[in-house]
Amino acid sequence: MAGCVMIVEGKTDKERLLRVLAEPVTILCTYGSYSLEKGEKLLTQTEAAEEVYIFTDEDDSGKKLRTKLRDDFPDAIHLHTPKIYREVADTPLSVLAEILERAGFAVIVPHPDLGER
């Protein structure tokens, strides 16, 4: 998906998603916090994007961040990790690949025998 941007909470989330994405995607990190200045910077960084995706954790801090991002990015597409994993960083690569593939991304499906961590 050329021209799309994904916003995640942290560096570990970004690295994990890059392991399964089979196409170039700009991934921006909030580092778990959000402020007016950070929001303005993200808006500037996503100006040229065709689509913006938000992929935050399913824990309390991730949900709060998603709410704030929803205000600044009302047209963004929200991706969710299953609640049983709570965090993107703890979600198996095969599950992340499935979520991204359903959203239309080209993915590398990890081989289960090779380990996911």
C-alpha beads as a LAMMPS data file, in Angstrom:
LAMMPS data file: protein, C-alpha beads

117 atoms
116 bonds

1 atom types
1 bond types

-500.0 500.0 xlo xhi
-500.0 500.0 ylo yhi
-500.0 500.0 zlo zhi

Masses

1 110.0

Atoms # bond

1 1 1 0.000 0.000 0.000
2 1 1 2.128 2.785 -1.284
3 1 1 1.614 6.092 0.408
4 1 1 0.240 4.828 3.682
5 1 1 1.415 5.615 7.176
6 1 1 0.928 3.540 10.308
7 1 1 1.033 5.059 13.791
8 1 1 2.076 2.769 16.645
9 1 1 3.003 3.246 20.281
10 1 1 6.620 2.207 20.436
11 1 1 9.800 1.111 18.743
12 1 1 9.222 -2.566 19.592
13 1 1 5.786 -2.451 17.937
14 1 1 7.336 -0.880 14.843
15 1 1 10.116 -3.466 14.641
16 1 1 7.639 -6.313 15.092
17 1 1 5.347 -5.078 12.311
18 1 1 8.295 -4.553 9.972
19 1 1 9.114 -8.261 10.385
20 1 1 5.864 -9.264 8.682
21 1 1 5.274 -6.419 6.225
22 1 1 6.327 -7.336 2.683
23 1 1 5.998 -3.793 1.383
24 1 1 7.356 -0.406 2.386
25 1 1 5.204 1.276 5.023
26 1 1 6.109 4.404 6.950
27 1 1 5.641 3.595 10.634
28 1 1 5.617 6.460 13.117
29 1 1 5.915 5.993 16.888
30 1 1 4.223 8.008 19.599
31 1 1 6.386 6.364 22.268
32 1 1 3.280 5.872 24.378
33 1 1 2.560 9.519 25.036
34 1 1 0.630 12.178 23.200
35 1 1 0.645 15.945 23.349
36 1 1 -0.484 18.848 21.210
37 1 1 3.037 19.194 19.817
38 1 1 3.316 15.493 19.040
39 1 1 -0.103 15.558 17.382
40 1 1 0.918 18.478 15.179
41 1 1 4.137 16.720 14.215
42 1 1 2.261 13.526 13.305
43 1 1 -0.253 15.526 11.252
44 1 1 2.633 17.110 9.340
45 1 1 4.303 13.720 8.815
46 1 1 1.086 12.203 7.446
47 1 1 -0.015 15.077 5.186
48 1 1 0.895 13.311 1.949
49 1 1 -0.331 9.887 3.059
50 1 1 -3.125 8.284 1.080
51 1 1 -4.228 6.375 4.168
52 1 1 -3.371 6.478 7.857
53 1 1 -3.562 3.374 10.051
54 1 1 -3.496 3.336 13.829
55 1 1 -2.309 0.156 15.538
56 1 1 -2.130 0.567 19.318
57 1 1 -2.156 -1.926 22.158
58 1 1 -5.354 -3.312 23.652
59 1 1 -4.380 -2.224 27.159
60 1 1 -5.577 0.892 28.996
61 1 1 -2.778 3.159 27.761
62 1 1 -3.233 1.963 24.176
63 1 1 -6.962 2.609 24.305
64 1 1 -6.422 6.120 25.710
65 1 1 -3.879 6.872 23.000
66 1 1 -6.227 5.538 20.313
67 1 1 -8.954 7.888 21.558
68 1 1 -6.638 10.890 21.283
69 1 1 -5.416 9.824 17.844
70 1 1 -9.008 9.337 16.683
71 1 1 -9.633 13.045 17.328
72 1 1 -6.651 14.145 15.208
73 1 1 -7.063 11.429 12.555
74 1 1 -10.821 10.916 12.165
75 1 1 -10.417 9.077 8.850
76 1 1 -7.699 6.714 10.068
77 1 1 -8.205 2.982 9.881
78 1 1 -7.829 1.288 13.259
79 1 1 -6.181 -2.108 13.533
80 1 1 -6.500 -4.167 16.692
81 1 1 -4.520 -6.992 18.208
82 1 1 -6.668 -9.636 19.945
83 1 1 -7.322 -8.762 23.586
84 1 1 -5.670 -11.992 24.758
85 1 1 -2.270 -10.609 23.683
86 1 1 -2.918 -7.049 24.971
87 1 1 0.155 -5.604 23.233
88 1 1 1.330 -5.526 19.638
89 1 1 4.789 -6.517 20.879
90 1 1 3.374 -9.690 22.488
91 1 1 1.205 -10.723 19.555
92 1 1 2.573 -13.681 17.569
93 1 1 3.960 -12.709 14.179
94 1 1 1.505 -15.013 12.422
95 1 1 -1.417 -13.182 14.058
96 1 1 0.039 -9.778 13.138
97 1 1 0.487 -10.978 9.555
98 1 1 -3.156 -12.075 9.464
99 1 1 -4.381 -8.711 10.800
100 1 1 -2.284 -6.780 8.292
101 1 1 -3.270 -9.028 5.405
102 1 1 -6.975 -8.537 6.190
103 1 1 -6.305 -4.778 6.047
104 1 1 -4.874 -5.178 2.538
105 1 1 -1.142 -5.183 3.235
106 1 1 1.292 -7.546 1.562
107 1 1 2.808 -9.689 4.315
108 1 1 5.448 -12.289 4.942
109 1 1 3.765 -15.179 6.698
110 1 1 6.211 -16.540 9.279
111 1 1 6.804 -20.273 9.267
112 1 1 5.573 -21.654 12.619
113 1 1 8.468 -24.122 12.938
114 1 1 11.039 -21.345 12.796
115 1 1 9.803 -19.570 15.900
116 1 1 8.181 -16.204 16.061
117 1 1 10.014 -14.281 18.694

Bonds

1 1 1 2
2 1 2 3
3 1 3 4
4 1 4 5
5 1 5 6
6 1 6 7
7 1 7 8
8 1 8 9
9 1 9 10
10 1 10 11
11 1 11 12
12 1 12 13
13 1 13 14
14 1 14 15
15 1 15 16
16 1 16 17
17 1 17 18
18 1 18 19
19 1 19 20
20 1 20 21
21 1 21 22
22 1 22 23
23 1 23 24
24 1 24 25
25 1 25 26
26 1 26 27
27 1 27 28
28 1 28 29
29 1 29 30
30 1 30 31
31 1 31 32
32 1 32 33
33 1 33 34
34 1 34 35
35 1 35 36
36 1 36 37
37 1 37 38
38 1 38 39
39 1 39 40
40 1 40 41
41 1 41 42
42 1 42 43
43 1 43 44
44 1 44 45
45 1 45 46
46 1 46 47
47 1 47 48
48 1 48 49
49 1 49 50
50 1 50 51
51 1 51 52
52 1 52 53
53 1 53 54
54 1 54 55
55 1 55 56
56 1 56 57
57 1 57 58
58 1 58 59
59 1 59 60
60 1 60 61
61 1 61 62
62 1 62 63
63 1 63 64
64 1 64 65
65 1 65 66
66 1 66 67
67 1 67 68
68 1 68 69
69 1 69 70
70 1 70 71
71 1 71 72
72 1 72 73
73 1 73 74
74 1 74 75
75 1 75 76
76 1 76 77
77 1 77 78
78 1 78 79
79 1 79 80
80 1 80 81
81 1 81 82
82 1 82 83
83 1 83 84
84 1 84 85
85 1 85 86
86 1 86 87
87 1 87 88
88 1 88 89
89 1 89 90
90 1 90 91
91 1 91 92
92 1 92 93
93 1 93 94
94 1 94 95
95 1 95 96
96 1 96 97
97 1 97 98
98 1 98 99
99 1 99 100
100 1 100 101
101 1 101 102
102 1 102 103
103 1 103 104
104 1 104 105
105 1 105 106
106 1 106 107
107 1 107 108
108 1 108 109
109 1 109 110
110 1 110 111
111 1 111 112
112 1 112 113
113 1 113 114
114 1 114 115
115 1 115 116
116 1 116 117
